[in-house]
């Protein structure tokens, strides 16, 4: 039996370059000015958005990573769910995608690659898109993902820059995927909890995206490698506000808290902590285990949504009915203070 998880130390979005290092690299990138470029790299948003006509803009994004699980077919599914999430986070629809494949033909059977690609194609079809080609190189460890094109109306783009004071913050999926996968590596988590984490990663943000458009949401982001606090920080910074977040209201995956309590804390948590430490104010009585979970690198995580207070409860109800049962209000948007994030 092929065990892809055994080929890597850090898999999924835990393998990302740290946000601190990425910030240094992007600081000196030349900024492109074009009136048709609605969303660029300037705000650290989920994807780029380019206006084609008054009624149509395209969303472009890419994502790939080493294995996050053992089974090749499931790896393909999760990699694609993660890659298309940026389109859904911005309120768009998935159109087409190109496979990005790095595979060691002399170390793993080609049948494993066939399963990865089949899992990816099946998940992309579920997302509403089609594979139109791709590129493959021989490389170890294996890596897989997509370059994705989506579509959205230019007036309905959801960005990380539009959170408003008075809004409530909603999270649509529980966190803790990095911790649970780390627990699986050391054989310290039940198969039920591990399977639950895999299903959570396979769950598309497609329905949540449609529900956001119903409520005319204009501010959201998806939670991936920089953890809940890392992506919340980027969103609060871009929106020029402060997020007050309530750690006890944040939904957690089964066994995630217990694993952190026993010391099962992936390295990505500490990299993300380094990224946000100057922008976060942590309450003196904050539970350390919950703090680390809010820093845990997520793979194919949920959406963090900023929504008007008067419709927040209705949005949560619709999200729960729309296959996101863990959806929860986890904070609110307040006027800008010295910190981008306050965690209690």
N, C-alpha and C positions, 0 to 999 in steps of 0.2 A: 504493500500500500504506500502511495506517495504521500509524504508529509511535508508540504511546502513551508510550514512554519519553522521547520528545523533548518531551513537554508538561510535564515536571517536572525540578526540580533534585534533590530528594530524594524517592524513591519507597519504597513498602513501609513496613516498620517503621522505616526510617531517618528518616521524617518525624515520628515521635513527638515530643511535647514532652519535653524532657530530664527525666530522673528527678530531677535536682536541683530544677528548677522545679516539677515535679509534687509533690514532697515539701513544698515551701513552701505550695502551694495547699491540699493535703489536710490540712495541720497544723491549720487552723482550721475544718475541716468538723465539723459536729455529729455525734456518734456516736449511732447508734440502738441502743437496748437492747431485745432481744426474744429470749426463750428459744428460739424457733423458727429464729432466724438462726444457722446453724451456722458460716458463714464470711462475714465482712464485709470492709470496706476496711482494717481495723486492721492487718493483717499483710502487706498488699501482695500478697495471693494472686492466683491466676489468674482467679477468678470468685467470684460470690456463691453461697452455698448456703442454701436455705430448706427446713426440714423441714415436710412436709405431714402425714405419718402416721408410725407407727413403722417402716414398711417403705419409705417413699418420701420423697425430698427432690428438689427441683428445683435445677438449676444454671443460673444466668443470666449471660450474658456478651455483650460486643459488641466488634467490631473492624472498622475500615475504614481505608483509606489510598489515596494516589495510586498510579499505575501503577508496578510493579516490573519490568515487561518490556514488550516492544513489541507483542506480539500480544494483541488484546482477549480472545479465548477463554481463552488461558493466564492472563491477568491475572485473569479471573473465577475460574478454578480455584484459583490461588494465594491469592487474597483469601479464599476460602471455606475452604481448607485451614487457613489461618492463624486464621480466626475460630472454627472449631470446635475448634481445638487446646486451648483452655482447658478445654473439657468433658472431653476425653480425658485431659488432664494430671491432672484430679481424679478419674479412674477412672469417669467417667460414660458414658452413651450419649446420642447426639444425637437429639432428637425433632423440633423445628420451628425455623424461622428466618424472620426478616423481612429483606428486602433493604433496604440503606441505599445510596442512589444519589445522587451528585452528578455531573451530566453537562452539558457545554456544547453545547446543540443547534445553536448557530450556528457553532461552530468545528469540530465533528466530526460525521460522518454518523451518523444514528440506527442504521444497520446495525452500527456499532461497539458501541453499547449492547446491541443484541440479542445480539451475540456474547459480550459480557461476562456478561450474565445467563444465557445458555445454558451457558457454562463453569461459572458458579457453581452453577446448578441440577444439572448433571451431577455435579459434585464433591460437592455436598450429598447427592445420592442415594447416591453411593458411601460417604459417611460414615454413612448410615443414617437421614437426616432428610429433611424435605420443606419446601419454601418455602410459606408460608401468606399472604404479602402483602409489603408494604414501603412505602417512602416515597421519592420522587424530587424533587430540586430542580435548577434550572438553575444550574450553577456551574462555574468553571474554576480549576484543572485538574480533570479527572475524578477521582472517588474512588468506591470501592466496598467494601462489606463486609456484615456481617450483625449482627443482634441474635439471639442463639441461646438456646434453652431445651433443657436436657438433664435427665437423670434419673440418680439414684444412690441406693443404699441408704444411709441415714443412718450406719450403722456401717461403711461401706466408703469413706467420703470420703477422698481423698488430698489432703493439704494441704502447704504449705511450712513448717509449724511442727513437724513430727514427726521430723526427722533426729536420729539418736541416735549418741552417741559409740561408735566401733567400727565403724559402718557404712562401706561402700564407696560411692563416687560413680561412677555410670555415665552416660555421654552416648550417646544413641541415633543421632544424626545428626552428620555433619561440619559444621564452621562455616566461614564465609567468604562467605556470600551477598552481604553488602553490598559487600565488596571486589570480588568477581567481577562484580557488576552495574556497579560503578564502572569496572572495566576494560572492560566492553562499551561504556560511554558514550564512552570515549576510543579505542575500537577497538584495544585492547591485550591482548585475550584471544582465544584460539581459540574457534571456534564449538562445538567439542566440549566444552570446559570450561564455556562459557556454558550449553549445553544440559543438561549434567550438573547445574549449579546450579538450573536451572528444574525439572528432574525431582525434585531433592532438596526443593524448596519445595512441589511438588505432592503429595509423599508424605504421606499422612495419618498421624497418630499413633494411629489407631484400633487397630491390632493391638498396638502397644506398650502401650496402655491395658489391653487384655484380658490381656496377659501380666503386667502389674503386679498385676492383681487375682488372678491365679493364685498369685503369690508373696506375696500379702497385704501389698503395699507400702503404706505410709502416708505417705510423704514424697516429693514430687516437684514439679517445676515445668517449664514449657516455656520454651525460650530464644527470645526475640524481640528487641524493639527496644533493650533495655538491655544486650544482649550477654551472653555466658556469665558474665563476672564480675559484671555488674550483677544478674542474676537469682540467681546463686549467693550474692551478698551478701545479698539480701533473704531468701533461704531460711535461710542461716546465722544471720542476725539474729533471724528469727522463731523459730528452733529453739533459740536461746541456746547455740550451739556455734560452733566454728571449722572451716572447710573447708581442708584442705591439698590443693592441686591441683598436678598434675604436667603442665606445659605440653607436654612432648614426647610425652605419651600422648594429647593431645587430637586427635581426627581432624580433618583439614582437607580442604576441597574442592580438586579439581584446580586448579592454577595460583594458588590463593589466596596461598600463601607467596611465590611469585615476584613476584606483583603488589605485595604490601606491600614487598618488598625493593627494588623499583624506585621506591617512593614513592607508590604508589596506595593512599592511606589516606583513607577517607571521613571527613567531618566528625563523623559520629555517634561514631566511635571516641574522639575527643577529648572529646566531651560525656559519654560513658560513663566515661572516665578521670577526669574531674572529679568524677563521682558517687561513685566507689569509692575514690578516692585516700586518704581518711582511714581507710578500713576495711581496706586491703590492705597486706600486707607482701610486697614483691617481692624475690626472691633477687638478689644482686648480679651473678650471672652469667646471669640470665634473658635469653634471646634476645629482643631488642626486637621483632622481627617477629612472633614468637609471642604476645608480650604484646599487641600491637595487634590481632591476630586474636581474642584472647580478649575484646577490648572491642568487636569489630565487631558492629554491629546486625544481628541475624538476622531474616529474614522466614520465617514458617512453619518455625521451627527444630525441633530435636529435644527430647527430654525429658531433664532432669537428675534422676536417680533415686538416692535414698538407700536402700541395701539391706543387710541383715545380711551380715556378712562370709562366713559359712559357705555362703551360697547365691549369692553374687555371680557366680561363674564360671558356674553353671548359668543364671542369669538372662541373662548375656551370650550364652550359646550359644542360648538360646531366642529372644532378640531378633534375633540374626543369622539364624537360621532363619526368623524371622517377617518378613523383608524389610527389616531394618535391619542390613546387613552391616558398617557402620562402628562399630557399638556397641562401646564400650571402657570399661574402668575407668580413670578419670582422677584419682582421688584418694580421700581418706578423711575421715571426720568425727572430729575430736579434741576434747578438752575446751576450753572457751572460753579463749582467750588475749586479749591486748590487741587483736588484730585479728580481724575476721570471716573474712578470707581470707588464706591464706599461699600464695604462688605460687612454684614453683621450676622 
